[in-house]
């Protein structure tokens, strides 16, 4: 496969020299993104630990995944380097945004995009077990707010009735799972921000986490560079030279995965890459599992899409 690919090895080496760092790339397909999972991080950790460095740059394009996986990858980056920075040219959404909170700093291109981090869980209607949907914890919270705002239901009796109605549609145990999932995201966000903003008060860090969990009307709300910086995270704009290199690396990754999809059936094409200048891994899904949009799952979500990370060897320029 390497014979058909133009790897961005020159750009990786140029970025390393420019920033005095060891660059790594985690990039998912734009057309068929793979969620970040704990199994992925277990694979990545072996490569990271073989290349321990004083300064690590993680070039990230991620459209979501497991909360615990984002935390685990951040921890692996801490343990593999004295300082690690995340670089976002295009997207770091949901669990990708959460991962960014753990970096010592965030370097962004002008069109970088982030998102809220409220967790999603799969639920089924109590009246129809086959009718499943992915729902955000904030959607459930909004139900009570809607009852109060739209229908002026403020009495204690009304609040109890609202809870009864909700429990009739979603099991109380599942509602409890939503509460635990949100509490978990909040705790992880605060934990990661403590690494990024150690001199900032806990109150300010908690405010950043709260805004990302509950401060936006929709989980798909695109948070641009200025809006993300306004939250108070430690962020810097990439230089023109850095932007050009980030763009070239990102496009090379997307072209690689797109071209693989042209050669193979879409459902069996590469969905993600993880690499450094000396070695590379590619994720190939199982061909017998149907494609599904899995970019916004919460911690407890079951991932049905299976596959394997394959070592595709050293780069060739």
Order of alpha helices (4+ residues) and beta strands (2+ residues): alpha-beta-alpha-beta-alpha-beta-alpha-beta-beta-beta-alpha-alpha-alpha-alpha-alpha-beta-alpha-beta-beta-beta
